Amino acid sequence: MEEYEVEAAPERLLADLKAGLSQDQKSIPPKWFYDEVGSKLFEDITRLPEYYPTEAERGILLSNAGAMVSATNSNTLVELGAGISDKTTALIDAMTEANGQLPWYVPFDISADAIVTGAERLAARYPGINIHGIAGDFDLHLGHIGGEGRRMIALLGGTIGNYPPEPRQKLLRTIAGTMKPEDSFLLGTDLVKDPARLVAAYDDSAGVTAEFNRNVINVIAATLGIDISAEQFAHRAIWNPDEEWIEIYLDALENVQFDLDGQEVRIDKGEAVLTEISAKFTVARLEQNLADAGMQLAETWTDGDFMVSLSTAG
């Protein structure tokens, strides 16, 4: 497994916080949600009745993986933000059936532990599978993705929605720049729908999402040794109708002040820190985003709530 020093580096978190907490709208990048506790909480979120995206996407993949592979003749799967590879088996099964042999699998994730866990699961299910894990930040290290043959590069889970428009286009252009003519890009996107249903998915009645959101404060405290507590903040999720995305905030319940290596940070009582956006898409918007990045939308599969799309380079 190739591994790049990004996940646990205090320097990376410090740089992100210095940048995000110095803006008028203070923010913390959502990639820092995923320590061991945060990853477990997110797994719990995916099983909540209000949170439909994970199971919706899984259902689309299970029902249509054969068509996705048939449309591309892919024999290598590259998964960006692979996590523990829990939705990967549908695509691996389809590639195996289409090609008569197990595909190469290249999981790319910021968490080396997640890659190892996923690889162990897949190796037990598919003895002899070739797995080449890459631990890194795909905002920084996409140039290192490999994989022989006809690659299907997958970015699932609606992750693309966490990127505002300009960073989103940068990421899509970078992905397009790695693609060979025979490669394809499989993308999972959540669709615009009733705002009340969307807000409920990010503010569940059991409070699991609130705990997940506040846990980023624990990550900051533990990683940087800062005297700050999750109990000083409240979770809030709203729908932004102009941008058509969910915004998730931590609202300060009291004045919070701490030092970031010489940079004084003050968060006033009632002030909101943005921790995540989750953009929702229409087919027309997605097609334009892909075209602007140099890709062509070829096919889509949807259950009305969520969509998986297949694109080609050029």
Buried (B, 14 or more C-beta within 10 A) or exposed (E): EBEBEBBEEEEBBBEBBBEBBEEEEBBBBBBBBBBEBBBEBBEBBBEBEBBBBBBBBBBBBBEBBBEBBEBBBBBBBBBBBBBBBBBBBBBBBBBBEBBEEBBBBBBBBBBBEBBBBBBEBBEEEBEEBBBBBBBBBBBEBBEEBBBEBBBBBBBBBBBBBBBEEEEBBEBBEBBBEBBEEBBBBBBBBBBBBEBEEBBBBBBBEEEBBBBBBBBBBBBBBEBBEBEBEBEBBBBBBBBEEEEBBBBBBBBBEEEBEBEBEEEEBEBEEEBBBBBBBBBBBEBEBBBEBBEBBBBEBBBBBBBEBBBBBBBBBE
